[in-house]
Amino acid sequence: MKRITLTLLAVALTLALVVALVVGIAVQTKMVSRSDLAFLVDLGRRDGLAAVYSVIKAEIYGVDEDNAADPSYGREAVPGRGHAPWVVRGNLDGHPRMIKFALAPGLWAAYRTESLSLYQVWDGEVLFEGAAYNYQHGPQPSSRGEWYLRDEADTRWFIEVDGRELPATVSWLGHDYGPGRASAQMRFALNAGEHNLVLTEEPELVQQGEERIFRRSFSQDDPSLVAGFRDGGGRRYLASGNIDITLAGTTPITPIEGPRRGRDAEAGELEHGAAVIAGSDCLGCHAETHRVAGPAWTQVSGKFRGKIQDEVVQALTRSVLEGSVGTWGQVPMPPHPQMSEQDARDAVVYILSIGEPEQERDPPLDPQGKPYTATLEYDILPRLADPHPSFALDNVAPRGFEPKVGGMDFLDDGTLALASWDLDGAVYLIDTDAPAETRVRRIAEGLHEPLGLTVVDERIFVMQKQELTELIDRDGDGVIDRYAAVSYDWPSNANFHSFAFGLLHRDDAFYFLLSICVLPGGASCPEQLPTQGKLLRADTQGNTSVYASGFRTPNGISFARDGGIYVTDNQGDWLPASKLVRVREGDFYGSRAVPNEGVMALQEAPPAVWLPQDEVGNSPTQPLELVEAPYVGQLIHGDVYNGGIKRVFLETVDGREQGAVFHFSAGFQGSVNRLERGPDGAIYIGETGNPPNWGEYGKPWYGLERMRFSGNNAFEILAVRAQADGFELELTQPLAQDIELSPSDLLVKQWFYHPNEQYGGPKYDEATLLPSALTLSADRRRISARIPGLRAGYIVYLRLDERLRDDEGRALWTAESWYTLNAIPGGAQVTRGAPVSAAAATPAGDGWQPLFDGHSLDGWRNYGGDVDDVRKWTVQDGSLALLQDGAIPMWDLVKSAVFGGGSSDLIYHRKKFRDFELSLEWKISEGGNSGIFYLVADETEKTPWLTGIEMQVLHNEGHRDGQIETHRAGDLYDLIAADPETVRPPGQWNEVLLRIQDNRIEHWLNGVKVVEVTRGSPHWNELVAASKFADMPRFGKADEGYIVLQDHGDPVWYRNIRVRELHSDQGG
């Protein structure tokens, strides 16, 4: 066993060294920007070192084929074409809305559909790159080889009337297949005033002896009209019959360089950029770290995540030279025509290189004008790993069918129509209960990244990335032969992230969502199209209008039972966490990445629920309403990265919906992307994924499963309802008769978010609240919790103790929830008008005073030391931090104890306290030791523990003191052991409440009372006599004293330090 353990340890250490070495080399050689490491750190924290290694391996060697989907199910190659599918929609060479034809093996033709313009005919291939094709973020399909014909200009169409060419507008109608899909033609309409014409063009390769002819065959619905076009060179053609072009002479295609994740600035760029700024008027409106008339440089750098990317540099350079307004507010930036383009570029590069890219800038301020404390830390229960006990799960996909499900809906006969977001862009019909060999049939293909599908009166509509399309089977053979364009009435670009999500239909209108443009690495593009980040409505004529705005990556949409619309959106800039919103027409939902005029002044509508990052949300997907008792009317949605399915309970308070989110079910084959209710009552689950950070680590990036309700077999929190003084938690089953509740059975935390241009965001003013009372209803299914200190506009985390059981002895399936408290019902709205943190958690909820302001050592100094010379302690991310210093970290402690003089313990020197409550949070390093001293009489003794009493702070398993019963975390040091043991592992925050009143001492750790004793009692005297303090005459005798934090030589952090003085009628 020892040998196995050593071997495993060696493997782990080797893996860690390999990861560190590869990362170090990548940074030093500028293969990645330093800011890219943030993702790896988050991934390692969530899924471990093996996940980090897997991502790095994929970047170097490519995608792990074991998880990749095979898109070929049902694929049939058409003879002579050389590629299947042979007609493909999508981007090409930086152009959107293209259609590509594989005319023959190695010979392609491509058209721009919006202008029906021939773009290129070439020998070679299409390099299908991108998330849906080869799992790469950033690049898009491009042509490789040598071109025969190429025209970058749009074709100018006309209708000839009385010898005159009337300019005509083009409307793309779609494309058709001929019999057996052996031929294909494009359909389009021309309009010139009162003259209208529908035409088709069929591109084809004709071989005449040794000559290869590219033939464009035209037909039209009105032979009385003459139509034609002029190409980019001005050559005139009539769109009638055949136009034959001999393919002779080629030009090598220059590969288009795709977008990059970014680079670090070169030294010369920084020096020159700094000199340009120093000699310009820029500093009159900007400063490095704070806003003047315009944004701070650190705000600009932070928005683009500290990356030097060509798209960003180009756009910002143009803004510097030409001026801009609306991106950072309504104050215009004047143009700088006197500045050269190179000078402007170098100035931009310098600005983008300033500051830590993930450091929070422009934080919210408390009423005293000081920044609220901020944290990215969280402490939650382990994620679910198994399916919900009330549902049975089975796999619908037969062997070999590996769909990356982008959309699905049912036909009247129970057949499931499904679109797959992959290389083939195929649509399938699935008889879910048929034998495996006949269950799935491919009916359409070549679609452009379809992420939405709906069935309307037995007609199938698909949301492609840049077009709403109807799929029509004209000849009734079960295969789609007409791909009819319904709407593309919005501008498009070739950005990899410019998705179109979802598809709903109601009252002759379609609803779908457009994401914003995003650069590789996550920063929003500096330039956005006006309809990006919008919920659009398209009418039967294909005309679109904006229904709501302010979205980022809204990969989920569904109707509510009352006809409303729910949307899920993903974290990013302006979105500190993911969220679910109830959409109101005309409302704005927070993302200001699209710089429309006035966007910075828009009022953001609050979400129904926030989905805190990494806790219960990362990439939320399509919502679905539950009809199963007891969850009737609640919503569920998937999450591609956080995993599994989440459940949402909603209620209406002050006219808007708000509520709680819970983990609900897990154990799926892949990551849940689409949910659909089947006619059999089952929930159908479409799965997808994409490396490195859009999918559950270690799971396939595809799947189709089904959940069937089997009965109410779970014991869990059913609902959380806001009340004027707290919350009501409703359970699915009665609480066991032998369980008596106490306030320590409910852990409560609250915080708020502050959206800004930074990517994501921390929790602000996080506090642990202590319930004053828990009351159980007569049926033992409802827990009313009185919670002083709640604030409207905060997110409230509620977690029931894991000891709770139902009458059958079952533990809670999920014991935690996250409630978005937009408004408190039935009373005045207490918001963040005053700082709220751990101190507000106490029963009375008032009288608390902060001892630490979160950003300075004001009020603190070393024990026995000088206020102007504080050693070893510093402020780090809103906490008091003791970091190891010197060759012998414990030297100050040893020196003080042996020789006297000041120590490095930290004392709050401004006041002594008699009867009081002390509330704070601490976290300790691996193997670390520290302590919280109170009632320290004075500073005349060598060390504070000669007079003061200590609550131990310790990593129990990693420090030798952890082997001693009264020396463990939470203990009243060397006197009383904490019971029960509630300490959390190193690196996680622990909540402390110390209550000292009338000589009665209570230690509370993480919401649980662990120590209680009366000072001066016979029992106390016995404890002291048997301890190390027996020979210390002043120990524990002071009526009042100082509060001191111990330096034991190990890194430790303290935050949210508050005190409340008590009187005889308080506490208890």
N, C-alpha and C positions, 0 to 999 in steps of 0.2 A: 504494500500500500504506500509506503514511504517513497519507493522508487517511482510509482505512478504519479504521486503528487509532485515530486521534483521534476519529472518529465513535463507534466502539464504546466508547471510554473515556468520552466525553461521555454516552452513553446510560446506562452503568453508574453514573456519578456522579449523573445525574438521578434514576435509580431509587432510589439510596441516599438522596438528599435527600427524595424523595417519601415513602419509607418512614419516615424520621426525622420528617418533618413530621406525617404522619398519626398516628404513635405518640405524639408529643409532645402534639398536640391532644387525642387520646383520653385520655391520662393527666390533663392539666390540666383537661379538662371532666368528668372522672370517668366517662367512658363505660366505662372498664375500670379495674380495680384494678391497682396497680403490680405485684402478684405475678403477674398474667396475662402480664406481659412475659417471665417465665422460659420459658414455652413457646415464644415467638417466638425467644428467644435460642438455645434448643436446636435449633429447627427450622432457623434460619439456619446454625448450625454444621454441621448434618447435610446439608441440601439446598441451601443457598445463599440469597442474597438474593431470588432470584426466587420461591422457595417462601414466604418471609415476605410478600412483596408479594401473592402469590396468596391467602394466608389473610386478610390485611387487606382485600383487595378483596372476598372472599366475605362477610366480616362486614358490609361496607358495602352491597354491591350484590346479595348473594345467591350461591347456589351456581353454579359453572361448569357449565352444562348439558352441556358436551361430555363430562364424566366421569360424569354422573348416569345411572342406569339408567332405562330405560323399562319400567315394570312391566305394560304392557298386553297383552303377547303372549298370545293366546288368550282375551282378555277378550270376553265376550258380554253385551251389555246386555239386561236383561229389560224388555220394553215396559211403560211406565207407572211405572217405579220411580225414575228420575231419578238413579240412582247405580249404578255397577258396581265391585265387587260390591255387592249391595243388602242383604246380611246380613253384618255385620262384628263381629268380636270385638275387645276391647281396652279401654283406659282411656277415661274420659270425665269431664271436669270434676273431676278429682282422685279419682275413684272407680275402683277396680280391678275386674276380672272383670265387665265389662259386655258386653252384646250390643245392637247397634244395628240398626234396620230402616229402610231408605229406603222408606217407605210409598207415596210419590208424589213427583214433582219438588218439592223444597223442603219436604217434610214428613217428619219423622223421629220414631221412638219408640225409647226406650232402657230397658233393664231391668238390674237388678243380679242376676246369675245365682245367687249364693250363697243369696239369700233369695227368689228369684223375685219381685222387687219392681219394679213399674213406677216408673221414676225420672222420666221426662219425655216429653211429646209436644210437639213444637215446629215452628213454621214457621221455616225458615232453613237452616242447613247444619251439617256437622261440619267444624271446622277441624282437618285432619289434620296435626299438628305432632309432631316428634320425629325421632330419628335414622333410623328406618326409613321415615319418611313424606316429610319435606322436609329431612332432613339436619341438623336443628337439635338441639343438645345441651341438654337441660333440659326444654323444654316437652313436653306430651303433648296428645292430642286433646281438644278442647273444643267445646261447642255455641255457636252464634251465631244470633241472631235473636230470636224472641219465643215464649214457651211458653204452651200452652193448659193443660197439666196438669203439675204438678211435685210430687213427694213425696220429701223427703230422708230420711224415716224408713223403716225396713224393714217390709215387709208381715208381719203376724202371721197365719200359717196355722193352720187347725184342721180336725179331722174331727169331725163331729157324731154323737154316739152317744146315743140315748135322750134327745134334746133338749138334751144338754149339749155344749158346745164343748170338745173335748180339744185342748190346744195341740199342734201338729204341727211336727216338724222337717222341713226341706226338703233334699232331695238333688238337685242339678242333674245331669241325665242327658245333656244336649246338645241339639242342634237338628237338625231334618230339613228337607229340601226336598220339595215336592210335584212332580208331573210338570212337566218343563220348567223347573224352578226358579221357577215362577211364583208359588208360595206357600211359606211356611215356618212351622214351628211349633217351639215349645220343649217339651222333655220334662223332667219332674221327678217326683220321688217324695215322698210325704208319709208320715211315720211318727208315730203317736200310740199308744204302748204296743204292744198286739198288733194294732193296725189299720194296714194298709199299703195304699197306693194310688198308682198311676202315672197322672199326668195329662199332658195337652198343652194348650198355649195357642197360638193363632194370632192375632197382631195384624194388623189390616187396616184400611184406609180404605174407608168406604162413602159414596158420594155419593147423597143423597136430595134431589133438586131442588137447592135452593140450600144445603142443609145438608150439612155434612161431619161424618160420624160416625166416631169411633174405636171399632172393634169388637174386643172380646176374646172369642174363641171357644174354649170349653173342652170337652174330652172326657176320659173316664177309663176305666180298665180294669175297674172294679168298680162297676156302677151301683147296687149295694145300699148303698153308702156315700155319705154326703153330706159334701162338702168345701167349704171356703170360706176367706175371709180378711177381715181388717180392715186398712184402709189407715192411713196416719199420722194421719188425722183421726178414726179410730175407726169409720168407716163400714163396715158389714157387707155382704159380697157372697158369693153362692154361686158356686162354680166349676163351673157347669153351663150348657151352652148358651152364649148370647151375652150379653155385657154391653156395651151401647151407650152411648157417652158423646158428647154433642154438643160439637163444638169451636166454642166461641164465647167471645170475650174473651181477650185475650192480655196478657202481661206481658213487657216487655223483659228479655232475659237479660243479667245483669251479667257481663261477661267475667271469667274467673278469671285472675288474674295468675300466670304460670308462675314457676318458680324462676329467680333471676338469678345471674350469675357473681359478684356481690358489688360492694361499693362501698367507698370510703375513708371513714373516720369524719369527721364534722364536728367543728370545733373545740369547739363547745359541749358535745358529747357527751363528748369526751375530758376536758375540764376537770371536768365534773360527775362523770363516772365515777371519776376519780382522787380527788376529794373524798369520794365515797361509800366507796371502799375505805379511805382514810386514817381515816375515822371508824368503821370496822367492825372486826370481829375477824378479817378475812381474812388480815391479815399475820401472824397467829399461826401459820398453817399453810402460807402460800405466800410466795414471794419472786419477784422479777422474773426472775432468771436462774438460780436453782438450786432444787432440790427441798428442801422442808422436810418436813412431814408429807404435804403434797399436792404436786401438780406445780407447776413454775415457770410463771409467766405465759407465758414464751416457749415452753414446751412446748405449752400450750393453743393459743396463737396459731399455732405451727408446724403443729400437727395439722390445723388448718383453713386452712392456707396463707395466713394473713394476710388473709383475706377477711371482710367484714361481710356475712353472708347471713342473711336473715330466719329460715330454718329453724334455723340454728345459734343465733342470738340467742334465739329462743323456747325451744329445748330447754335451753340453758345457764341462761337466766333461771329456768326451772322447777326446774332442779337446785339453783340458789342458794336459791330460796325454800323448796323442799320437802326438800332434802337428797338425797344419792345415795351409792352405794357400788358398787365393781366396775369403774368405768370407768378409773381410774388406779391401782388397787390395792385392797387390802382395808381401808384406813383410811377410815372413813365421813366424808363431809362433812355436818356437822349442818345442819338447816334454819334459815332466817332469816325467821321469820314477821313479825318486827318491821320488816322492810325492805319498802318499797313496790315494786310491780312496776316502776315507772319507774326508781327508783334501781337496782334489780337489772339492768335492761336497760342502763342507761348504764355500770354497772360492767362488764358483760360486753363491751360495745362497746370500752371502754378496754382490757380484757385482750386482746381479739382484735387490737388495733392495736399491741401491743408487739412490738418485735423485727423482724428481717429474717425473712420467712416461710420462706425456704429455708435459713437458717443452721442448721447442725447444733447441736442441743442435747443435753445429757446424753451426750456421746461416750464410748466405751469408754476405759479407762485402762490404761496399761502397768504393769508391776510396781512402778515408782517412783511411781505415782499420777498420772502426767502423761498427757494425752490422746494417743492415737496420732495420727500424722499422717494426714490425710485428703485425698483428691483425687477429683475427677470427671473428670480427664483420662484420655485413652486414646490409644494409638498402635497402630493395626491396619492391615492391608492393605486396599486398596480392595475394596468389596463386589463380589460376582459380578454380572455383567450378562447372561450368556448361559445357555441350558439346559445341563445336565450332558452331557458328551460321550458318556456311556453310554446316553443316552435320546433318543428322538425325540419331539418335541412337536407335537401338532396340536390344532386348535380343534374342539370338538364342537358348539358352539352355532350354529345357523343364523342368518342375518342377521335382525335384529330381536328375537331372543330374548336378553334381557339380565338373567339371573338374578343376584341377590345371594344367593349360596348359603348357606343356614343349616343344611341337613342333607341327606343323601342316602344311599341304600342300593339294593341290587339285588334284583329279584324273580327267581324261579327261571328264568324264560325269558330272562334277560339284560337285561330292561328296567330302566332306571334311574329310581327315584323320587326326586324332588328338591323340596325346599321352599325358597321364596325369601323372604328377610327384607326385605320392602318394603311399599309401600302396599297392594297387593292381597293379600299373605299367601297366595300361591297355591302349589299343589303340582302338579307336572307328571310325566308319564310320558314317558321319552325312549328311543326305539329308536336307540341310538348310531350304528348303521351304516346306517340308513335314509336315503333321499333327504331333502334339507333340507326340502322342503315338507311332508313327512309325519313328520318325525323327532320333533317335540315336540307333546304334547297336554296341555292343562290339564284337570285332573280335580277340583280343589278350590280354594277361595278364601275370602277373608275371615278367615283365621287371624291370630292375634295374635303378631306377631314370632316366627315359628317358627325356632328355632336348634338343632333336633335332629330326626332322623327315623330310624326303623329298621323293617325288615321282619321279621315273625315268622310263619312258616308262611303266607306269602303275604298276611298282614294288615299294613296300613300304619298305623304309629303315629307321631304327630307331637308334639314337645315345643313347645307354645305357651309364651308368656311366663309364664302363670299356670295352665296346665292341660296334663295329658297326655291326648291325644285319639286315638281310633281313627277312621280314615276308612273308611266302609263304602259299597259300591255295592249297594244292596238290589235294584234292578231290573235289574242287569246291563247297563246301557247305556253303561258306561265312564266315568260321571260320578258323583262322590261325592254321595250324597243323605242320608247320616246322619253327623253329626259327634258321635260318642259320647264323653262324658267318662269317662275311665278313672280319673283321680285328680286331685284338687286339694286334697289333704289337707295343706296348709301355708298359713300366713297370707300375705297379699299386700298390696302397696301400689301406688300409682300412680307411684312414682319411675321416671324414665326409664332408670335403670341397673340396676334390679332384674330382671336377665335370668335365664332358665333355659337352661342350656347342655347340649347333647349328649343322647344317648339310647342306652343299651346295654340288652340283654336277655339274661338267663341264668337258667335254673332257675326259670322262672315269676316272675321279678322284673325290674323295670326299675331302671336307675341313671341319675341325672341330677344336675346341679349348679345351685345357686342362688348368684348373685353377691350381694355386699353392696349396700346403698343408698349411692349416691354423689351428691354435689351437683355442679352445673355448675362446671367448673374443676378437679375431681379430688378434693376432700376428701371423706372418708367422712361420711355423715350422722351427726349426734350421737345419733340414735335409730335402732335397727336391729330388725328382726323376728328372733325367736329362731332361725328356720331359715335365715336368710341366711348365706352363706359356708359352706354345708354340702353334702356329697355325700349325697343321699337315695336310699333304696331303697323302691320301691313294690311291694306284692304284688298278686295278681290281684284282690283286693277294693278296691284303691285306697288301702289304708292305707300310710302312709309311716313310715320310721324313719331316724334319722341313722346313716350308715355311717362318715363321717369329717367333720372340721371344720377350721376355720382357713383357709379359702380366701377370696380377694378377688374376682377376676374370672376364674374358671377356664373359659376358652373352649376347652377341649380335653379329650376323654376317650376312652380306648380300652382294650380288653382286651389283656393280654399273652398270649403263647402258652400259659403255664401257668395262665391264668385270673385272674391279678392284674389290677389296674387302674392305668393311667397317667393322670395329669392334668397339664395345663399351666396355670399361673397367671400373672397379670399384675402388674407392679410397682405399688406404691402405698404407703400407710402400712402399716407393719409388714413390707413386702416391699421391701427395698432394690434388688432386681432381679427380673426374671421368672425362672421356674423350671419344671422338670419333676420331678414326684414320683412315686414308686412308692407307691401307697396301701395302707396296712394298716388293716383295720377297727378303728375306735375311736381312731385316732391323730389328733393335732392338727398342723396344717401352717402355723402362724405368724401368720395375721391375727387380731389381737385387737380388730378394729373393732366386733365384735358384743359388747356388754358383758354377756355371760352371767355369772352368779355363778362366781367362781373362774377366769375366763378368763386373768387376768393371771398366775396361778401355773402354768398348763399348760406342760408340757415340749414344745418344738417338735421334731417329727421332721425331720431334715435332708432336703433335696431330693436326688434322684439327680444332677441337674446344675443348677447356677445358669446363667442365661442373661444375662450381663452387659449392662446397659442400654446401648443404642445400638451396642454392639459386635457382639452376635450375638442380641439379643433385645429386643423392645419389647412386642409383642402376640402371644405364641405361641398356636397353635391346635391343631387335632386331630392327635394322633400316629397313625402307621401303621407296622406292621412291614414291613421289607423282606424279600423272599424271593429277590431277585436276587443271584447270586454276583458279587463276593466279600462282599457286604454282608448276607448272610443273618443274620437275627435282630436286626439293628440297627433303630433307629427313625428315622423322619423326621417332621417337623412343619412346618407353615407358620408365617409370621409376617406379620400384616397390615400393620404399620408398618415393621418392619425389612426386610421384603421377602423373597420367595423361599421356599425350603425349606431347613431345617437337618437335619443328620444327627446322631444320638446313638449312641455306642458305650457300652455299660454292662457292668460286671463287678461281682461280689459280693465285698466285703471286710468282714470282721467281721460277716457276717450281713445287711448292707444293700447295696443297689445304689448305685454311684457310677460316674462315667465322664466322657467327653469329648463336647463338642458341636463341630460343624464347620459352616461354610457348605457347602451341597451343590449347589443348582441355582437358577437365576434365569431372567430373560427371559420371564416369564409376562405374559399380557395384563393381569391385575389382581393383587390381593393374595390370597394363598392362605389360605382359611379352613377348608375341609373337604377331607379326603383319603379315598378309598374304593377298595378293590381290586375291579376288575371281574372277572366270570367269564372274560373273555378274557385275564386276567393283567395288564392295563394298570392304571396308577394314574390314577384320575379326580380332577381338581383343581377344586374349587368355590371361586370367588373372590368377594370382596366388598370393601367399603370405605366410609368415611364421613369427610367433612371435619370439623374441620381436621386431626386427628391420628390417624385410624384408616384408614390406607391409604398406599400408596406414592405419593409426590408425582408428579403428572403422569400417573398411570395411571387407566383407568376403574375404577369401583367395582362391577364385575360381571365375570362370565366363567365359562366351563366349558371346561376343556381336558383333554387326556389325554397321559400319558407312557408310551411303550412302550420296554421295555428292548431295546437293540441290541447289547449285548456290553460286556465290560470294557475300555473304551477310555480310561480316565482314569488318570493318574499322580497319586496323592494319598495323604494319610495315611489309612490304613484304620482303625487302632485306636491308642489310647494306653492302656497298662496301667501301673498303679502298681507300683513295686517298692520294696523296703526302702530302697534308696539313690538312687532316682530314678524314671525312667520308661523303658518300652520303647515306641518308636514303630514301628508296622508300616506298611509301604508297600504299595500295590496292585501295584506293579511294581518289579523290581530297580533299584537305583541304578546309574547308568552305571559301567562298569568303570574309566574314567579319572578318576573323582572320588575323592579322598581326604578323609575327614571330619576336621574339627578342632572343638574345643569352641566356636569362634566361629560354627559353622554352626547353632547352636541358641540362640535368644533365649528366656529364661525370666523370667517375672515372677510374683509371687504377692501376694495380698492377702486380706483377709477382709471380710465384711459384718457389720454390727451392726444388726439390725432394731429399730426403735422407731416411735413414733407419727408421726414425720416422714414426709412423702411421699418415697418412694424413699430413697436414701442413697448416701454416697460409698464409695469403697474405702478401707479402713484399712490402714496399715502396708504400703503397696505397696513392693515391693522387686524389684530386678533381681538374679537369681541367675546366677552364672557356672558352667556345667557344668565339672567337673574332667576329664571324659573322655567321648568318644563312641566306642562300639564297634559295628562293623558285622558282622552275621551272615554266615555263609558264602554264603547265597543272596542276600545284599545287599538283603534286604527288611526287616530288623529292625535298628533303631538303639537300642542301650542307652545311656542317658544317666545318668551319675552326677552328681547335683545336690545338693551340700551345702546345708543350710539350709532344706530343705523343712519345712513345718509342716502338721500335720493341722488340718482345719477351714478351710483356705485354698483359694482358687481359684487355679489355676496356668495361666498363659497360656504356650503353647509355640509358637514359630514357627521353622520351618526356613528356612534361607537360600534366597533366590530363585535362587541359582546352581545349585542341585541339579537334575539332569536324569536321565531314565531312559535306557536303551540306545538308544531311538529319538530321543533328543534333546528329548523333551517336558519342558516345565517343569511344576512342581507345579500341579495344578488348584486346590487349596486347600493352603496351606502353614502354616496356623495352626489351633490348637485351644484350647479352654478346658476344663480338667479340674477337677472338683470333688473335692478330696482330703479327703473326710470322715474317712478313716482311712488310715494308712500300713500296708501289709501286712507281716507278719513281723517285728514288733519293737515297742518302746515307742513310744507316740504322743507325738511332739514337737509341742506345741500352742503357743499364743501366750503361754507362760509368760515369755518374754523378748522384747523388741522385735526384730523381724526386718525388715531393709530391704535396701537395695542392698548393704550391706557383707557380708551373709550369703551373697552370691553367689560368694564366692571359694573356691578349691579346699579349703583347710583348714577353712573354715567356722566358726572360733572366734577368740577374741582380739580381736574388733572392739569399738571404743569409739566412741560417738557424740560428735561435736564440736558438733552442733546439736540442741537438744532439741525443736525444732518449734514452740515457742511463746514463746521469749525470746531475747535477745541474750547470754545468759550465756556468758562465755568469749570474746566477740568485742568489738572496739572498732576505731576508725579507726586506721590505720597512723600511729604517732607521736602519737596522740591520747589523750584522757582516757576512761577506762572509763565514767565517768558522763555523758559527753556524746557519744553516737554520732550522727553526722550522716548523713542521706540514706538509711541502711539501716533497714529495718523488717521485722517478721514479718508475712507475709500468707499465709493459708491453708496454714500449715505449712511455709512456705518463707522463706528469707532473700531479701528483695526490695529491689532498688535502683530507686527511682522518680525520674523527672526532677524536678529541684528548682531553682527560680530561672530567671532570664532566660537565663543561660548555663550549661547543665548541666555542661559540662566545666571550669568555672572552678576548682574545687578541684584538679583534676588539673594544669591550667596553672600555677596559683599555687604548688603544691608543687614542681613541676619547676623553675620559674624562681626563686622566692624562698625555697624551703625551707619547713620546718615540716611539720606533720601534713597528710596527704592524706585523702581520703574512701575510699581503699581499706580493705578490712575484713580485719583480721588476727586469727587465732586466737592469742591472746597467752599462753596458759597454758603452752605447751610447745613446744620444738623437737623435730623428728623427724629421725632419721638414716636407717636402713633401714626402709622402711614401704610400705604400700599405702594409698592414699586412694581412697575410693569416694564418689561423689556423683552427683546429677542436676542438669542445668541446662537452662533454656530462655531464649531471647533474643527481644527485640522485633524488629519489622521494622526492617532497617537497623542493627541493634544491634551493639555491640562490647564485649567484656569479656575476662577472662582469669583463669586459675588459676595463681598463683605458688607455687612450692615451693622449699625450701632457701634461703629468704630469711635472710641471715646475721644481721641485726639491724635496728634502726630508726634507725641513725645517718645513713644516706643519705637524700637527698631523696625518692626513690621506691623501691619494692621491686624494680623490675626492674634496678636497678643491681647487685644481688647475686643476685637470685633468678632461677630458670628458669621459663618460662611455657608452659602449654598454652593455645593460643588458643581463645577463645569468640567466635563471629562468625556473623552472617547473611551467608553468602558472596556471595549474589547481590545483596544490598541495600546492602553497605558497600564503599567503595572499596578497602579492604584485601583484599577477595575477589579482586581482580585480580592480587595478588602471590602467587606460588606458595607461599611459606613463611609467609604471614600468614593462612591460612584456618583454619577450625574444625578442632580436633584437632592442628594443627601444633605442633611444638616451635618456638616463635616465632622467626622469622628464621634458623632453622638447618635444620630438616628438615620437608618437606611430608608431611602425613598420606596414607597409601596403604594401602588404598583410601579413597575419600571416603565416609563413612558418616553424615554429619551429617543431622539432620532439620530440616524447615522451622521458621521462627519460630512460637512458640506451642506447639510440641511439646517434650516432655522428652527430653533426651539423657542416656544413662548413661555415666559416666566411671569408669575404673579407672586410676590412676597407680601404677606399681610402681617403686620406687627401692631397689636392693639392690646392694651392692658396686660402686657407681658405674654399674651398668647401669640405664638408664632405659627404661621401656615406657609408651607411651600407648595405652590401650584406649578406643575410642569406640563405644558401642552394640554391645558384645559382640565387637568386632573389634580386633585389635592393628593400630594404624596407624603407630606410631613405635617404633623400637628403636635404641638407641645406647649406647655405653659412655663415660661422662664421663672425660676425661683421656687417652683414646686418641689416637693420631695423627690418626685421622679426625675426632674431636671437635675437636682443636686446629685443624685445617684449617677446619672449619665456623665456629668462633668467629672466626678471623682474617679470614674473608671476610664477616663480619656487622657489624651496627651495634654489637656488643658488643666489637669489637676493641680499642677504647681505654678499656675499663672494666675496670681491673685486678682488681676483686673479683667480677666476674660468674662465677657458676657454680663458685666455689671452696670454698664452705662445706661442711664435713663433715656438718653438721646445720643445720636451719633451720626457720623458721616457714612456715605456710601462709597465703596472702593471696588474697582475692578482689578483683578489680580493679573500680574505678569508672572507666568510660570515658565517663560522661555519658549512657549509654543504659539504659533499663529492662532488668533482667535478674533472673532468679530462680534460687536454688540450694536444694536440699533433700536429705534423706537423706545427710547428710555424716558419714562414718565414717572412722576410721583404724585400721589394724592394724600394729603394729610387728613387723618381721621379724628373723629370726636367720639364721645361715648355712645352716641346714638347711630353710629355708622359701622360699616363692615359686617362681619359675621357671616 
